């Protein structure tokens, strides 16, 4: 099992969801609020559900 840099992943997801919010999907604001309070496992599940490759967040 790989170790994920959850701080970097959280920043990425906040940016990803925030961009969607300003791109015409105001419901993404709820995603931003959720992402900020998720633990590492929840962040990984959320990222996978959005189709984000977690390998780019692996810690070596």
C-alpha positions in Angstrom: 0.0 0.0 0.0 1.3 3.4 -0.9 1.6 6.4 1.4 -0.3 9.4 0.1 0.6 13.0 0.9 -2.9 14.0 2.1 -2.1 17.6 2.6 -1.2 17.9 -1.1 -4.2 15.9 -2.1 -6.5 18.1 0.0 -5.1 21.2 -1.6 -5.6 19.7 -5.0 -9.2 18.7 -4.3 -10.1 22.1 -2.9 -8.7 23.7 -6.0 -10.4 21.1 -8.3 -13.8 21.6 -6.6 -13.4 25.4 -6.3 -12.7 25.6 -10.0 -15.8 23.7 -10.7 -17.8 26.0 -8.5 -16.6 29.1 -10.3 -17.0 27.3 -13.6 -20.8 27.2 -13.3 -21.4 24.4 -10.8 -22.3 26.2 -7.5 -23.1 22.8 -5.8 -19.3 22.2 -5.8 -19.1 24.6 -2.9 -20.5 21.8 -0.8 -17.6 19.5 -2.0 -15.1 22.2 -1.0 -16.5 22.3 2.5 -16.6 18.5 2.8 -13.0 18.1 1.5 -11.7 20.5 4.1 -13.0 18.3 6.9 -12.3 14.8 5.5 -9.7 12.5 6.9 -7.0 10.8 4.7 -9.1 7.8 3.8 -12.1 9.9 2.8 -10.0 12.1 0.7 -8.6 9.2 -1.2 -12.1 7.8 -1.8 -13.3 11.2 -3.0 -10.4 11.6 -5.3 -10.9 8.1 -6.8 -14.7 8.8 -7.3 -13.6 11.9 -9.3 -11.3 9.9 -11.4 -8.1 11.4 -10.0 -4.9 9.3 -10.1 -3.6 9.0 -6.6 -0.2 7.9 -7.8 0.7 11.6 -8.3 0.3 12.1 -4.6 2.5 9.1 -3.4 5.2 9.8 -0.9 8.5 8.1 -1.8 
